[in-house]
Structures are given as structure tokens and as C-alpha cells.
Amino acid sequence: MERKEEIEKKVMNLEKKALEEVRKIWKKVYGEGAPRYSKKYLIPRLAYRMQEKAYGEISRKGAKRLEYLADRLEKGKRISSDKLPVEGTELILERGEETHAVMVTDKGLIYREGFYTSLSAVAGKIMGMSYNGPLLFGMRDKNGS
């Protein structure tokens, strides 16, 4: 089995290959001839399959997340970034005399036995008005970075 670094190098070099060379690689990877499409069509599919063989298939959860994101993009909706820490992390906010603890789970956030899908929803609950959650919890500065 090839090392993962070698796979990544091969994937990165696919663009530099001639169409006939891409077709040969396709046959080697898929075990059958490449469909008669352009290099632009073949390369992403070939790269995906090469990485899938090296790293394993995408998880069911990952596939569902990709479908969700693609659906939002198709509908012209914004995709919010997933900049929350890993599940199990507890976010602490000390405000005046009060300490607010928010637990990050795989499904969202838990704050005072309530479930929230965004940090901004938790921030709104704490502040009593609409508020930027990542800013309140110190995960983003006022410039948005």
C-alpha cells in the first residue's frame, strides 16, 4: 500500500498530466476504462477515488454533512463555519459575578440544560438580545478574524 504522502503528491500532479495519461491512471485505479469525458471531469473523480482508497470511505455522518452543505449552496443560502471546538469541550464565560458554561456536543451546544444549535443563540440567551456568540466567547475578535 502506498504511503499517504505519495497519494497526495499523485493527486496534486493529476492536473499536469495529459488526458491519455489520466485515462491510464483511471484504468489502474478503477480497473476499467475511463468514460469519454474531459480531463476536467475525470480528475476530481479520480482524485476522490485515490484518496478514498488511501484513507478509507467517507463516514456516513460526513456524507450527510456534505449533502446538507451542498443543498444549502444550491438554494443560495449561507454556510456558517464550523469553528466550534471538538465535542466534549466546555466553553466558560465569566461575566460580572456570573459564570456561564457551555458544553460542545456532536449535535450542538448545551447551556443550562437547554440545547442550542449555535453559539450565537447561547449568546443571545446570556445577553438578552441578539449577539455574536464567537465574539462573546472570545473565539473571534471584533474585526471578524
N, C-alpha and C positions, 0 to 999 in steps of 0.2 A: 504494500500500500504506500502511496506517495505521501510525503510529508505535506502538511497543510501549507507551509510557506511555498512549496513548489506549485501547489494547486493555485494559490493566489497569483503567483507570477505568471502561470499559464493563462489564467483568466484575464489578467491585465494586458497580456500580449495578444489576445484574440483580435483586437482592432487592427493590429499591424499586419495580420495575415491576409493573404489573398483569398478570394471566395473559394477557390478549389481546395486550398489548404484547410479552410474552415469546414468544408464538406467532409474532408478526410478525418478530421478530428471528431466531427459529429458521428461518423460511422463507427469510429473506435469507442466513443463514449456510449452511444445508444445501441450499437450492434446492428444498425440498419442505415440505409442511405438517407441522406438529408433531404427534406422536402425542397422543392424547387422554388425557394424564396430568396430574397436578397440577404446579403450579409447582415444588414441592419436588423432583419427579422431573426436570423439564426443565432447571432451572438448572445443576446440576453438569455435565450432559452438554453443554449449550450453552457453558458457560464453558470446558470442556475443549477443545471444537472450536475456539472462538475463539482460545484460546491456542496450540493446535496449528497453526492457520493462520498465526499471527504468528511463532511461534518454531520451527516445524517439528515433525515427529513425534518421539515419544519413541524413544530408541535401543533397540536390541534388548537391550542389557545393562541399561538402565534398566527395561524392561518385565519382564525376568526377575527383577530385584531386587524390583519391586513385587509380582509373583506370589509370590515367596518370603516376603515380609513379610506379605502377606495370608493365606497359608497358615498361617504361624506364629500369627497372630492368631486365625484360625478354630479352631485347635487349642488355644487358650488359653495358648500359650507366650509367654514374654517376648521382646521385641525389644531387642537390645542396640544402643546408639547407635553410630553410625559417627563417632567423634570422632578417628580417626587422621588424621594429616596426609596430604597428597596423595602419590600414589605417587612414588617416587624420593627421598623424604625419608629421611635417616639419623638415627635416634634414638641418642644417645650417653648412656651411664650410666657414671659413674666411681664405683667402689665400692672403697674401700681402694686397693690397688695395681693393681687390675684395671679395664680399660676394656671395656665391653660395647657393641657396635654392632649395631643392628637396622635392617634396610632394609625400608621400606614398599613393597610391590608392589601391583599391581591385584588380586592373588589372596589376599594376606595378608602375612605377615612372614617375613623370612629372618634367622635368628640362628645364627651358627657353622655355616653350611651346612645347617641344618635349617629346615624350613618349618613355620610356625605360623599358626593362624587367628585368634589373639587375643593381645593384648599381655599379658594375664594368664597365658597359657600360657608365654610367654617369661619373665615374672617368676618363675613357678614353677620354671622350669629354673635361673634365676640364683640364686634364694634357697634352692632345695632343698625348698620347701614351697609350699603354695597361697598366692598373694599377689596383691594388686590391681595389675595392670600399669600402668594410667594413674597411679595414686598413686606407684608406684616410679619411673616415668619423669618425674615432675613435671608431668603433664598434668592432674592433679586434686589438690585439697588434701584434707586429712583429713575435711573437712565434706562432701565429695562434690560440690563445685562446681568 
